Amino acid sequence: MGAHGTGLLLVAAFGVFLTGAAFWRIDEFERPNLEGRLVAVARRMPRWRWIHGWMVAGTVTSAVAVVALARLLTPERGGLATIAAVASALGCGAMLGSLALGLTSTPRAAIEVVRTGALPDGYERWSRRANRLYETHMVLAYGTWVVLGIALLRSPLLSDWVGWVGIALGAAALVGFVTVRGPFAPPILAHFYGLVVGLALLRT
């Protein structure tokens, strides 16, 4: 796959993920208590499934796109490109695990909470696992930005500014997510640098 094809994949990954993420409701799906969140899921089940379905598609597209980018970089910086591709694949795999739990365990638990008023046995544990998988994804995604940025900086594929953006934003986002989370937490951000690189590739 050439530079333009890779660029299209990277841009598509952001767009596909955003198609789901744009429908996320912070006021409902991020309520402070777990029971309240599950009631919201039960009331918004079609929206919940829509969000997660598109996020799955976007995550898979992103993993494929980063592998394609790594192949473009392999002739110059094979080691760094390979590290980035592996880190991205592991992170995307973790996110897919989290999303799978969101598409299976969470809807069942939501229905149970509405029916009985109580959390199903074991769901709180599954919810913590899903959150850990999501956290793993974000850490690896931001770390991948840094590695890709270094690889691009040492490659003639794109202008140096693209590499510096990856290094600077990746490092800042990684530190921010680990320390304060907040603005660095939305999972759509994991695909932002891919969008930047993709647009830059489409302009070559």
N, C-alpha and C positions, 0 to 999 in steps of 0.2 A: 504494500500500500504506500502511495506517495505522500508528499507533504500536504497536498490539498485534501486528500481523502482522510488523512489523520486529523487535519484541522476540522473537517466536517464532523468527525466522530466526537472530538473533544467538545465542540460547540453543542452538538446534539445531546451529549451526556448532561450538560447543564440544563438545556431546555427541557428534556424529558423529565429530569428530576424535579425541576421547577413546576412542571405541569401538575404534579401531585402536591409538592410542598406549598404552593400558593394557596391551597385550600385548608391548610392547618389553622386551627382555632386555638390560640394561646389561652383565651379565657375559659375554654372548656376542656381541652385535652391536656392542659398543664395545671389543673386545679391542685391545691395543696394536699388534699387527701386522696388516696387511691380509689376509694369507693366512689367519690364524686367524679373522678376521671372516667371510671368504668360506666357510670350512669350516662355521662356525656357520649361515650362511644356507642352505647346501646341506642341512644336517641339519634345519633348521626352515623349509623352503621354504613350506609352507602358512601358517604363522604370518607369515612375511615378507610374503607376498602379501596376507594379510588386513590386516595393519598398514597397508601402503602403499595398498591400495584404499580403506580408510576414511579415511585421511589425505587422499587426493585428493578424496573426496566432501566432507569437512569444509572443505578449503581453498576449493573452489568455492563452497560454501554461505556461507562467511565473506565472500568477495569480493562476492557478491550482496547479502548482508546490510548490508555497509558502504555500498554504493551506495544501498540503500533508506534507510538512516539519513541519508545525505547529502541525499537528496531531502526528507526531513522538515525538515532544517535549512536548506535553500536559501533559503526566504523571509527568514530572519533573517541568516544568515551564509553566503551562497552561495559566496564565494571560499574560505573556510576549509574548508567542507564539500566543495567540489570537489577541493581539494588533498588532503584526507584520502582521498577516494574513489580518486583517481588513484594515490596512494602505496600504498594498500591493494591495488589491482588489480595494480600492478607487482610488489609483494611477493609476492602470491599467485601471479602468473605465474611468478616465479622459483622459488617452492616447488614448483609443479607441474612445472617443468623438472627440479628435483632428484628429485622423486618418480618422474617418468617414467624417469629413469636408473636409479633403484632398482628399478623394475619390469621393466626390459629388460636393461640391461648387467650389473647385479649378479647376477641369477640365472644368466645365461650364464657369467659369470666364475666363479661359485661352482661350477658343474658342471665347468668346465674345471680348476679348482684341485684338486678331488677326483679327477678323472680322471688328471691329469698331474703334480700336485704343484707346478705353477709358475703364476705369474700370467700371464694372457693379455696379449699385446702391446697396449699402449695403455690398459689398464684403469686403471692408476694415474693417468693423466692425466684420464680420465673421472671418476674418484672425486674428484679435486681440484676439477673443475668443478662436480660436484654439491654439494660442500661450500661452494663460493663462492656458488652459487645459494641454498643454505639460509641462509648468513650474510646475504646481501642481503635475504632475506625477513624475518629477525628484526630487522635494523636498521630496515627500512621499517615493519614492524609496530609496533615500539616508538615510532618517530617519529610514526606515525599516531595512537597514543594521545594524544600531546601535542597534536596539531592538533585532534583531535576534542574533547579536553578543553577547549581554548580556545573552540572553536565552541559547545560545550554550555554553558560558563560564560556566554557572551554571549547565550544563547537562553533563552526561557521554557519550552522543551520539558520539561526536567527540573530537579530541585533542583540548586543550585550544587555540592553535595558530589560529585555525579557527575562534573562537569567537573574539580574539583580532584583527584579520584582519578586521572583520566586524565593530567593534567599531571604530578603528583608521581610516580606509578608509572611512567609512560612515560619520563620523564627519568631516573629512577633505574635502570630496567631497561636503557635504551639505554647509559648510561655503564657499567653493570655488565657488559653483554654485550661491549662493545668492550674493556674493560680486563681483566676476570677471567673472563668467560664463565661457567663453573661453574654456579651455581644459576639463571642467566638463560638457559641454553642449551636446555632442553627446548622443542621447538616447540609443545607444547600451550599454553605461556604466551603465545604470540602471539595466542591467542583469548580470553585471560582478561578483558581489558577489555571485549570484546564481550559476554561473559557478564554482567558487571556492568551494562552499559548495557541489555542485553536484559531482565534481571530488573527493572531500574528502570522500563523502558517498560511491562512487563506489570503493574506496580503502579499505573500512572496511570489 
